[in-house]
Amino acid sequence: MTIKKLFDRVDSVRLENITKKYGEQFAIKNLNLEIQGGELLILIGRSGSGKTTALRTINRLIEPDSGTVSINGADVREFDSVRLRRNIGYVIQNIGLLPHLRISENVGLLLKLEGWNEEEIRKRVRDLLTLVSLPPERFMDRYPHELSGGQQQRVGLARAMAMDPPLFLMDEPFGALDPLLRTQLQDEFFKIKKELGRTIVFITHDINEAFRLGDRIAIMNNAELIQVGTPEELIFSPVSDLVSEIVDSKRKYRHIDTLKVGDMMQPLAREDTLDPGMSAESALDLMVRKGLEFAFVMGKSEVSGRVCLNDVLKARTRGIELKEVTRALPLFSSDTTLIEALAKLKSEGESMGLVLEDNEPAGVLFSDRVLQNLI
Amino acid sequence: MFLVALFFSILIGVFIGIFTYRNPKFAAPVLNGLNVVESVPDVALLVLLLPIFGIGTEPTIVASILYSLLPIARNTYTGLSNVPRVYIEIAEALGLTQREVLFQVRFPLSLPLIAGGIRIAVVFTMGVVTLGGLIAAGGLGAALQNGIQLYDMGTILVTGAWVGFLAVLLDGIAGIIESTLKARYGTWS
């Protein structure tokens, strides 16, 4: 059975000039925020900062006093709120599994209301429970109160995925769990997120969680959006003391396990690399012209390594090919964490590594540059 | 007689409960009206119904229903209104319509309380049906009333004991049903 969908994928969710007041108190004040398709955007801030209110305007649980929320350019008020919500997965901190329904009924509730037959529902529920690492045969027929907090949270996640929504709203989904379990669920969630490639708006008050999971982070305070950016932007160029306090930018090294190689690499273009077939002469020429002390040697699809000016000179004097003097070097992808990358550099006794994205050179990671930036 | 009365009490009581929940402005007048009915002594209620329904089972059944409506309707109303916020919120966020929230979430989660109301109604109905013997409704009540009229100690004791035994038994059964529902649908586990 296919699911009637309002949108197959989300290209953007845009909140424009959103204001919501409760009495004289602003819950959100003139909020402008764009969530890009496929990203996980974190909303972070103290309680009462307006993050939950902002989140709930997206599925129309809260109607703003002014401003518009649009998904793929269409104002959400044009959609029937029930249909809209069935197209948006929703997970909350206290989970809210319905206590009178078995796990399978909880997960399959919307499917049943959508008119799926028993067999299709059971199959889908099985798949979903497997995805969140709950063996279906053990859990399907249990009641929520027979499950631990972590297991209930997984069920909550499975329930949100039932209708295969392209957009998820998650309000501190791991907030009530103990730290050990939280880390474990974050890891699993991160895997699922990568597999599904959905757009997610995620609320947390835990900055470490924000850095672990978020592509971009939006910081809210007193009903206003203070800054939005990648972890690196927030850490290295906080717009206010509040932001720097929240992201702890005075102790950047603390973020070594959450910052990614992509945040710290120096950009590198294809034309700054040398072709393995190049003669030493023309390699030297290119390096001198561009003022490079070293260069990376790579072919169409494979990376040979790096050479420094000295190596090239040596090759020229001895009349040998470029690849004879090329030294192998560590390769990273831009979503490797800094700590992993540095550990690899250390074990290989290298001071730099090449960052590849889709087999194309994207940048260079220098260990000394990383350390300087972090302190 | 007893079962007919109870059946209609539940049907009408639950209906009134749902109706007052969906139309809150009627809640106070309707429930207060039922309260007034409740405060009329049962003998007086039977007598009041005589001109309308004559004698026999009909006025007895009607009186039983009138008495039982309040506990059932009030418990249904209270149950529906007091389902924890979190379940309602998540149901709405998932995309349930108001009607689905009512019947898939609120109603099942109110069942323990509704059953509690029905249990009270069982005892009320028992009392009124027995009293129905006064107005020729038959049953154990008639035998009991005969015994009282004739001052026949033996009859009074035997029928009284039977009535008492039945009341305890039915209340017990209702109690078991109530606690089963509580275990199944209770929200405070």
Interface residues (C-beta under 8 A of the other chain):
Chain A: N59 L61 S81 V82 R83 L84 R85 R86 N87 I88 Y90 I92 N94 I95 G96 L98 P99 H100 L109 L110 L113 H145 R159 A160
Chain B: V86 Y87 E89 I90 A91 E92 A93 L94 G95 L96 T97 E100 Q104 V105 P108 L109 L111 R184 Y185 G186 T187 S189
